[in-house]
Amino acid sequence: MAVQWRRLPAAALLLAAALSCASPPAEGEGVTSPRAGGAGVASPRAGGEGVASPRAGGAGAGASPGDRTVVVLTFDDGLAGQLTAAAMLRRHGLPATFFVSSAKLGLPGRLTRAQVRALAADGHEIGGHTLSHARLDTLTPARQRTEICADRRALAGLAPAPVTLAYPYGRADAATARLARECGYVAARGSGGLTPAAPRAATGLFDVPTMPAVVETTTAAALRSYVTAAERHGGVVTLVFHDVCSSCGEYSVAPDVLDDFLGWLAARRPYGTRVRTFAEAVRAGR
């Protein structure tokens, strides 16, 4: 079956407007992005922690409103297996956005605070994912505020304060967007909403849809099809990854599948395709 795609101009324009009208970041807050020339600041390794930086001239270097197709690579939950992805991203010269639940840092199977600092220093965006990976639509507004705001404050101690948020489980309620905005975010994404059969546009800054979350049965060919479908018309492809490991759970991607896809993706520049962080895609007006 042919993959169908529809551009998402409404959400893109709203997101771009939000960033262009936002107050200047204070005390070092801002969007983490690949350094000019692709250079991430090399960070000291502590006990082997940390990752290498996106290389010069990689597909993530800079942001251009003229890019025909933008691919956004996002990794949720702050899982230790994502360091495997970080090494691949370095090799292929690509940036990504890592959405982190700060209260879980340092737990078994999770990233450490030092590793999050290294990811940020290497040019990747660090986004919020609530303190405890809470399902926000089951919480009172007061508890939601704590989960969202305290997480953002904690992450601001490790990296430039996050400007984008990913809702755990892709779930939010009528109060969540307002609370996220009050906490300092300018945009947020759920999980899903764009499918090959029934794509949809976002309904606002805090309802940015994605392709279906990548699962252990997702193939590199399927990931490539999402991008090539968008290339036919131009637009944004936001992909959601979780763990990076072999046969380790439903919401995982095998390292060979991810590496295959990233290598192919890095070679799409001649087709007008660029890889951006979530915030960069917003800022570039996608």
C-alpha positions in Angstrom: 0.0 0.0 0.0 1.4 3.4 -0.9 2.2 5.7 2.0 0.1 8.8 2.1 1.5 12.1 3.5 0.1 15.5 4.1 2.1 18.6 5.0 1.5 20.2 8.4 1.7 24.0 7.8 -0.8 25.1 10.4 1.2 23.7 13.4 4.5 24.8 11.8 3.5 28.4 11.5 2.1 28.5 15.0 5.2 26.9 16.4 7.5 29.3 14.5 5.5 32.3 15.7 5.7 31.1 19.3 9.5 30.9 19.2 9.9 34.2 17.4 7.7 36.0 19.9 9.0 34.4 23.0 10.9 36.5 25.5 14.7 36.1 25.3 15.9 33.2 27.4 17.2 34.1 30.8 20.3 32.8 32.7 21.5 30.6 29.9 18.1 29.2 28.9 17.5 28.4 25.3 17.4 25.8 22.6 20.3 23.3 22.4 21.4 22.9 18.8 24.3 21.5 16.9 27.1 24.1 16.9 28.0 26.0 13.7 30.1 23.7 11.6 28.6 20.7 13.3 30.9 21.0 16.3 29.6 19.9 19.6 31.8 20.9 22.6 33.8 17.8 23.5 32.9 16.8 27.0 35.1 15.1 29.5 34.3 11.5 30.0 33.7 10.4 33.6 34.0 6.7 34.0 33.3 6.2 30.4 30.1 8.3 30.5 29.2 10.7 27.7 29.0 10.6 23.9 30.8 12.0 21.0 29.6 15.1 19.2 27.9 15.4 15.8 30.7 15.8 13.2 31.3 18.9 11.0 29.3 19.1 7.9 26.7 16.6 9.2 23.1 16.7 8.3 22.3 18.5 11.5 24.5 21.5 11.0 22.5 24.7 11.0 18.9 25.3 10.2 17.4 26.6 7.0 13.8 27.7 6.4 14.3 26.5 2.8 14.6 22.8 3.7 12.0 20.9 1.8 11.7 18.0 4.3 12.6 18.0 7.9 13.1 14.8 9.9 13.1 15.1 13.7 14.6 12.2 15.7 13.3 12.0 19.3 14.3 9.6 22.0 12.0 9.4 25.1 12.5 8.4 28.7 16.3 8.9 29.2 17.2 5.3 28.8 20.8 4.1 29.1 20.5 2.2 25.8 20.1 5.6 24.0 23.9 6.0 24.4 24.1 3.5 21.6 22.0 5.8 19.5 24.2 8.8 20.5 27.3 7.0 19.2 25.5 6.3 15.9 24.3 9.9 15.6 27.9 11.0 16.1 29.1 8.7 13.3 26.4 9.9 10.9 26.6 13.5 11.9 23.0 13.9 13.0 21.3 15.7 15.9 18.4 14.5 18.0 16.1 15.5 20.8 16.2 13.5 24.1 13.1 13.9 26.3 14.2 13.1 29.9 12.3 12.4 33.1 14.8 14.0 35.6 13.7 12.1 38.7 14.7 8.8 37.1 18.2 9.8 36.2 20.8 7.6 37.7 18.4 4.7 38.2 19.3 1.3 36.8 18.8 1.3 33.0 18.6 5.1 32.9 21.0 7.9 31.8 23.0 9.6 34.5 23.1 13.4 35.0 26.6 13.4 33.6 25.5 11.7 30.4 22.6 14.2 30.0 25.1 17.0 30.3 27.3 15.4 27.7 24.4 15.0 25.3 23.6 18.7 25.7 27.2 19.7 25.3 27.4 17.6 22.1 24.6 19.6 20.5 21.6 17.5 21.1 18.4 19.1 22.5 17.3 18.0 26.0 13.5 18.2 26.4 11.2 17.7 29.3 9.3 14.5 30.0 7.9 15.2 33.5 9.7 14.3 36.8 8.5 10.7 37.1 7.2 9.8 33.6 3.7 10.6 34.9 0.6 10.0 32.8 -0.6 13.6 33.0 -4.2 13.0 32.1 -4.7 11.0 35.3 -3.4 13.8 37.6 -4.9 16.9 39.1 -3.8 20.2 37.6 -1.7 20.9 40.8 0.1 17.6 40.5 0.6 18.1 36.7 2.2 21.5 37.4 4.7 19.9 39.8 5.6 17.1 37.4 6.1 19.5 34.5 7.6 22.6 36.2 9.9 20.8 38.6 11.2 18.6 35.8 12.0 21.6 33.7 13.9 23.3 36.6 15.9 20.1 37.3 16.9 19.8 33.7 17.9 23.4 33.5 20.6 22.5 36.0 22.1 20.1 33.5 21.5 21.8 30.1 19.9 24.9 28.7 16.4 25.0 30.1 14.1 22.9 27.9 11.7 24.7 25.6 9.9 21.6 24.3 8.0 18.9 26.2 6.9 15.3 25.3 3.9 14.0 27.1 4.6 10.6 28.7 2.5 7.9 27.0 1.4 10.7 24.6 -1.4 11.6 26.9 -2.6 15.0 28.2 -5.8 16.7 29.1 -7.4 20.1 28.7 -5.3 21.7 31.4 -1.9 20.3 30.4 -1.1 22.7 27.5 -1.8 25.7 29.7 0.3 24.4 32.5 3.2 23.5 30.2 3.1 27.0 28.8 3.1 28.5 32.3 6.1 26.3 33.2 8.1 27.9 30.3 7.6 25.5 27.4 6.7 26.8 24.0 5.7 23.5 22.3 4.9 19.9 23.1 4.3 16.6 21.3 2.4 13.5 22.1 3.0 10.2 20.4 1.2 9.2 17.2 -1.5 11.1 15.3 0.3 10.8 12.0 -0.1 7.4 10.3 0.4 6.3 6.7 -3.3 5.8 6.3 -4.7 8.9 8.2 -2.3 11.8 8.7 -3.6 14.8 10.6 -2.4 18.3 11.3 -1.7 19.6 14.8 -4.4 21.6 16.5 -2.0 23.9 18.3 1.4 24.5 19.7 1.0 21.8 22.3 -0.5 19.1 20.1 2.3 18.3 17.6 1.6 14.8 16.2 4.3 12.3 15.3 4.5 9.1 13.3 3.6 6.0 15.3 6.2 5.2 18.0 8.9 2.9 16.8 8.5 -0.6 18.2 10.7 -3.8 18.0 8.9 -4.9 14.8 9.5 -1.6 12.9 11.9 -2.1 10.1 14.4 0.2 8.5 12.3 0.0 5.4 9.3 1.3 7.2 11.3 4.2 8.6 12.6 5.1 5.2 9.1 5.0 3.8 8.0 7.7 6.2 10.7 10.0 5.0 10.4 9.3 1.2 6.6 9.9 1.5 7.3 13.3 3.0 9.9 14.1 0.4 7.3 13.9 -2.3 5.4 16.9 -0.9 7.7 18.5 1.7 6.9 18.6 5.4 8.0 17.4 8.8 8.5 13.8 9.9 8.8 13.4 13.7 9.9 10.0 14.8 9.7 8.6 18.4 12.2 6.1 19.7 12.6 4.6 23.1 15.2 2.0 24.0 18.0 0.9 21.6 18.7 -2.8 22.1 18.0 -6.2 20.5 14.8 -8.0 21.6 14.5 -6.1 24.8 10.9 -5.0 24.8 8.1 -3.8 22.6 9.2 -0.1 22.5 12.7 -0.7 21.3 14.7 -0.6 18.1 17.5 -3.0 17.2 20.8 -1.2 16.9 21.3 -2.6 13.3 17.9 -1.3 12.2 18.6 2.2 13.7 22.1 2.3 12.2 20.8 1.3 8.8 18.2 4.0 8.9 20.5 6.7 10.2 23.1 6.0 7.5 20.5 6.2 4.8 19.0 9.3 6.3 22.3 11.1 6.4 22.6 10.7 2.7 19.3 12.4 1.9 20.7 15.9 1.8 20.6 16.0 -2.1 16.9 15.4 -1.9 16.4 18.6 0.3 16.0 16.6 3.5 17.6 17.7 6.7 17.6 16.4 10.2 16.8 18.9 13.0 16.1 18.8 16.7 12.5 19.3 17.6 13.1 22.9 18.6 15.2 23.7 15.5 12.4 22.4 13.3 10.0 24.8 15.1 12.4 27.7 14.8 13.0 27.1 11.1 9.3 27.5 10.6 8.4 23.9 9.7 
